Amino acid sequence: MATDDDTGSPPPGFRLHYLLKRAHLHLATLVGQALEPYGVDPRELAALVLLTRGDALSQQDLARQLQVDRTTMVAMVDRMEALELVRRRPDPADRRKNLVEPTEHGRRIGADATRAVDAAERQFLAAAPELSGPAFRDLLWTLGRDFRH
């Protein structure tokens, strides 16, 4: 619904939920376009970023950090393994667990896709130059940190 209102304010009656949904759809489109050449989705990129920051993680730890259930995590790692982005190996300290680590290909895709998403986020935030990306990210984290689905 386009308007000719150039005040920077939404039309009366536009609720916060609706405005957040519209902003989310805009950002999701930009990020989806940025990630398309890399063949990963935002959650897979988040996993690659976590996995490239240190030692291998167990699937359970990765699921906890990404706040996804075990079943979703298994499917995600299966897909990422099929794309040769990660590999699983038994945890030497507890053979009941699998450790997940990025492949060299996964590291490259993660780094390149991160740069592409950074550019998409800058494009998204360009409409509000007074808003810093890190401050906005922190605010969103604060608003949603206690939410569990």
C-alpha positions as CSV (number, residue, x, y, z in Angstrom):
1,M,0.0,0.0,0.0
2,A,1.9,3.0,-1.2
3,T,1.1,6.5,0.0
4,D,2.2,10.0,-1.0
5,D,3.0,10.9,2.6
6,D,6.6,12.0,2.7
7,T,6.7,12.8,6.5
8,G,8.5,9.5,7.3
9,S,5.6,8.5,9.4
10,P,3.4,5.5,8.7
11,P,-0.3,6.0,7.9
12,P,-2.6,6.1,10.9
13,G,-3.5,2.6,12.1
14,F,-0.4,0.8,10.9
15,R,0.6,-1.2,13.9
16,L,4.1,-2.2,15.0
17,H,3.6,-5.8,14.0
18,Y,2.6,-4.9,10.5
19,L,5.5,-2.4,10.1
20,L,8.0,-5.0,11.5
21,K,6.6,-7.6,9.1
22,R,7.0,-5.2,6.1
23,A,10.6,-4.4,7.1
24,H,11.3,-8.1,7.6
25,L,10.0,-9.0,4.2
26,H,12.2,-6.2,2.6
27,L,15.3,-7.4,4.5
28,A,14.5,-11.1,3.8
29,T,14.3,-10.3,0.0
30,L,17.6,-8.5,0.1
31,V,19.4,-11.2,2.1
32,G,17.8,-14.0,-0.1
33,Q,19.1,-12.3,-3.2
34,A,22.6,-11.9,-1.6
35,L,22.7,-15.6,-0.5
36,E,21.4,-17.1,-3.7
37,P,24.8,-17.4,-5.5
38,Y,26.1,-19.3,-2.5
39,G,23.3,-21.8,-2.1
40,V,22.8,-21.3,1.6
41,D,20.0,-19.9,3.6
42,P,20.4,-17.4,6.5
43,R,20.3,-20.1,9.2
44,E,23.0,-22.2,7.4
45,L,25.1,-19.1,7.1
46,A,24.7,-18.5,10.9
47,A,25.8,-22.1,11.5
48,L,28.9,-21.6,9.3
49,V,29.8,-18.4,11.1
50,L,29.6,-20.1,14.5
51,L,31.6,-23.0,13.2
52,T,34.4,-20.9,11.8
53,R,34.9,-18.9,15.1
54,G,36.6,-21.7,17.0
55,D,36.8,-25.4,17.6
56,A,34.3,-27.9,16.2
57,L,30.9,-27.9,17.9
58,S,28.7,-30.8,18.8
59,Q,25.4,-30.8,16.9
60,Q,23.7,-30.3,20.3
61,D,25.8,-27.2,21.1
62,L,25.3,-25.8,17.6
63,A,21.5,-26.4,17.9
64,R,21.5,-24.6,21.3
65,Q,23.4,-21.6,20.0
66,L,21.2,-21.3,16.9
67,Q,18.1,-22.0,19.1
68,V,16.7,-24.8,16.9
69,D,15.5,-28.2,18.0
70,R,17.6,-31.4,17.5
71,T,15.5,-32.7,14.5
72,T,15.9,-29.4,12.7
73,M,19.6,-29.4,13.5
74,V,20.1,-32.9,12.1
75,A,18.4,-32.0,8.8
76,M,20.4,-28.8,8.6
77,V,23.7,-30.5,9.1
78,D,22.7,-33.3,6.6
79,R,22.0,-30.6,4.0
80,M,25.2,-28.7,4.7
81,E,27.2,-32.0,4.6
82,A,25.7,-32.8,1.2
83,L,26.8,-29.4,0.0
84,E,30.3,-30.2,1.4
85,L,30.2,-27.1,3.7
86,V,30.7,-29.2,6.9
87,R,31.7,-32.6,8.0
88,R,30.8,-34.7,11.0
89,R,33.2,-36.7,13.1
90,P,32.7,-38.6,16.3
91,D,33.6,-36.6,19.5
92,P,36.8,-38.2,20.9
93,A,35.6,-37.3,24.4
94,D,32.1,-38.8,24.0
95,R,31.6,-41.1,21.0
96,R,27.8,-40.7,21.4
97,K,28.1,-37.2,20.1
98,N,29.0,-35.9,16.6
99,L,31.2,-32.9,16.2
100,V,30.5,-30.6,13.2
101,E,33.3,-28.6,11.6
102,P,33.5,-26.5,8.4
103,T,35.3,-27.7,5.4
104,E,37.6,-25.4,3.5
105,H,34.8,-24.9,1.0
106,G,32.4,-24.1,3.8
107,R,34.9,-21.5,5.2
108,R,35.1,-19.8,1.8
109,I,31.3,-19.9,1.3
110,G,30.8,-18.6,4.8
111,A,33.2,-15.7,4.3
112,D,31.9,-14.7,0.9
113,A,28.2,-15.1,1.9
114,T,28.9,-13.0,5.0
115,R,30.3,-10.2,2.9
116,A,27.3,-10.4,0.6
117,V,24.8,-10.3,3.6
118,D,26.8,-7.4,5.1
119,A,26.2,-5.4,1.9
120,A,22.5,-6.3,1.9
121,E,22.2,-5.1,5.5
122,R,23.9,-1.9,4.7
123,Q,21.5,-1.4,1.7
124,F,18.6,-2.1,4.0
125,L,19.8,0.3,6.7
126,A,20.6,3.1,4.2
127,A,17.1,4.3,4.5
128,A,17.8,5.2,8.1
129,P,21.4,6.6,8.2
130,E,21.0,7.7,11.8
131,L,20.6,4.0,12.8
132,S,23.8,2.0,13.3
133,G,23.7,-1.6,12.3
134,P,25.3,-2.9,15.5
135,A,22.9,-0.8,17.7
136,F,19.9,-2.0,15.7
137,R,21.1,-5.6,16.0
138,D,21.5,-5.2,19.8
139,L,18.0,-3.7,20.1
140,L,16.5,-6.6,18.1
141,W,18.4,-9.1,20.3
142,T,17.1,-7.4,23.4
143,L,13.5,-7.4,22.1
144,G,13.5,-11.1,21.2
145,R,16.0,-12.6,23.6
146,D,13.4,-14.2,26.0
147,F,11.3,-15.6,23.1
148,R,11.4,-19.4,22.7
149,H,9.6,-21.2,20.0
